[in-house]
C-alpha cells in the first residue's frame, strides 16, 4: 500500500470553503469562478444529482447584459450535470459554453481551459482535445491538482479517439501528478481508465493491478463517479483475457444499471448482450433486450451501424442481414468509432466461421486485426489473431469445438475450425488442464501454457504472444494454481497434449 493512501480526503471541505467565499463576495464573476472551482473539486466524488445546486448557484449569478465569463461557467456546469443525470437537451448547454470560450478567447485561463476539455469529452468529441488544447495545457500556469485533471482528460481523449499508446502515457503521467497533489479522486479516475487502456494494449497484469487500485482509490476517496464506471473498464480486461463468465456477468450488470451513457457505450453494451443471447439460443431474450431501446440519434458514436446490427441479431444466420451489417461498418469513420468498428467486424467474422463460411470469416477477422493494430490494441488483437489461427489451421476437414459453459461471442464457442481429426475426450480433458470446469484455463492462459511448456522464457513467450512479460507472469500464476503444478517441468508434463483453444 503506497504511503499517499493515508492522506485524508479534503476536497469536500475545500469545496465548502470555496462556496462560502463565493457567498461573501459581491463581485459576480469572482463568485461564479469560486462556485465553478467547487464543482471541479467534487465532480469526481459527488453523486451527479448532488451537483445540481451548483448549477443553480451559477444560474442565480447570471445578468442582463450577459457576462461571457459567467455564462461559460454556468453552461459548462449545467451541461455536465444535465448529461450525467440524463436530462433532455443538456448538450445544448455544452455547445453554448464551447462557443463562448472559443469566441471570447477564455481558454487561456486554466479554469476555462478545464471547462473546454470537460465539455469536449462530455459531448463525446475526444478527437478535439489534443489539437485544440494540448498546447494550452503545456503552457498553463496552474496548481498541481488542476494540472493532473487536465492531463488526465488529455489522456482519455487520446485513448478514446484511438491513440491508445499516447493515451496510456498521458494517463500514467496524470496518476503521477495526482499523487504529487495528494488527490485520490483524480488518481482514482485516471487509474480506472487505465484498467481499460492497459487491457486493450495487451498488458493484462498491469490492467488487473489498476483494477484493484482503482477500486481501493474510489473507496478511499468516496468517489461515486469513479465507482460507477469501474465495471465498464473491467469488462475489457475480462474480454482480453478470455474470461467468458466474468465478461458476460459484467455486461449484464452494465445493461441492467445503464452504465455507459456518458461514454457513448450504452447502446453497444445492449447490442453486444443481445448478440450473445441470439447466438446462444435465447432469441426471445435478445428481442426483448432490443425492443426496450430505440436506435440512437444519428450523431451518436456507432449510430450508422446499429440499425443493421439490430437486424442481424434478429436473423443471425441470414447472409443478407450479415452483408448489410458489414456494409454499414463503412459508416464508422470517426475517431470516436475506431474502437467499435473492429469489434463489430470481429463479431461478424466469428459468426461466419461458425457457419462454415471461411472466406467471409477471414475477410472480417483480418479487418478486425487491421483496426486493432492501427490503434495499438495489442490485447484485443491477440484474441482475434487466435481466432484467425483456428480458422486457417492446416487440416482436411472442419470440426466443431464444444462450447464452454457460458461462451463469449467469439470464435471459441461452437466454432468450426480446421483440424485433421476431432479431439478425443481424453485430449479435450488434457487440453483443459484436467481440472474442474470452474478452474479451466482461459484461452489466454492456454496460449501462455503452450509457449512456456515448450521451453520459452517469460520474455520470449511475451514476444511470441505480443504481450508484456508481466502479463505472462500473471497468467503463469493462475496456470500453476489451476493445474496444481509447482514449476515449468511439471507444467510441461501436465500440458503435453495442450492445444490452442481446445
Protein Blocks (a to p, Z undefined) as FASTA:
>chain_A
ZZklmpccfklmmmmmmmmmmmmpmbfklmmmmmmmmmmmmmmmmcfklmmmmmmmmmmm
pccdddfklmmmmmmmmmmmmmmnopghklmmmmmmmmmmmmnopmmpmklmmmmmmmmm
mnopaklmmmmmmmmmmmpccdfklmmmmmmmmmmmmmmnopamlmmmmmmmmmmmmmmn
opaklmmmmmmmmmmmmmmnopaklmmmmmmmmmmmmmmnopaklmmmmmmmmmmmmmmn
opaklmmmmmmmmmmnopajlnopmmmmmmmmmmmmmmnopaklmmmmmmmpccddfklg
hklmmmmmmmmmmmmmbmklmmmmmmmmmmmmcfklmmmmmmmmmmmmmmmmmnopaklm
mmmmmmmmmmmmmnopamlmmmmmmmmmmmmpgcfbdcdddddfbdcddfknopacddfb
dcdfklmmmmnoppafklcccfklmmmmmmmmnopafklmmmmnopafklmmmmmmmmmm
mnopabfklmmmmmmmgcehZZ
